[in-house]
Amino acid sequence: MANIKSQKKRIKQDKIKNSRNKSLKSELKTALKNVTLDANEKNKEQALKSLDVAFSKGIIKKSFRDRNKSKISSL
């Protein structure tokens, strides 16, 4: 455990960011899975939105987002 106050704060912030990133990534994976199982308009919209949110938060790279958007739109 850190002794410096700023490092304690950094550890606390990292835990919060880690949990937020995990939940967003899990939501993205679920949305992509739902599209592959049933490619209706509602699932497509949800997956595209999840891809954009994950990219804007820095969880996924641009190429991953673009590749999956292209794949979804072709379904």
N, C-alpha and C positions, 0 to 999 in steps of 0.2 A: 504494500500500500504506500502511496506517495505521502510525503511529509509537507510538500509545498502546496499552498492553498490553490494556486492557479492550476496545478496538476490534478488536484482532487476535483476541481470544477470540470476540467477537460475530460476526466474519466466519466463523470456523471453525464456530460453532454454526449459523449460517444455511446454510452449505453442507450440513451434516448434515440439517437440517430440510428443506431443499429436495429433497434426494435421497429422503428418506423420503416426502415428500408426492407426489413424482413417481411413485414405485412404487405407492403406494396408489391414486392417481388412475388409473394405467394398469390396475391390477387391477380397479378398479371399472368402467372402460370395457369391459374384456374380459368381465366378468361380465354386464353389461347386453347386450352384443352376443350372447353365448351364449344368453341368454334369448330374444332376438328370433329367433334362428335355430332353436332347439329349446327349447320351453317345457315341459320336464319338471320334476318336483319337485326334483331335485338342483340343476339350474341356477337355479330360482327361489329355493331356500334360500340358495345361494351369493350371488346378487345382492342379496337382502334383507340378508344379513349384511354384505356389502361396503358397502351404502348406510349401514347403521348405524355401521359402523366409521369410514367417511369423515366422517360427520356428527359423531361424537364427537371426532374429531381436528381438526375445524374446517376440513376441506378443501372440503366442500360446504355449501350453505345448507339450512335446514329445508324450505323450499318445494320445492327440487329433490328432496330425499329423499322427501317426502310424495307428490309428483307421480309419481315413478317407482315407489314402493311400490304406489300405487293402480293404475298401469298394469300392473305385474307380477301383482298379485292378480287382475286381470280376465282375464288370459290363460288 
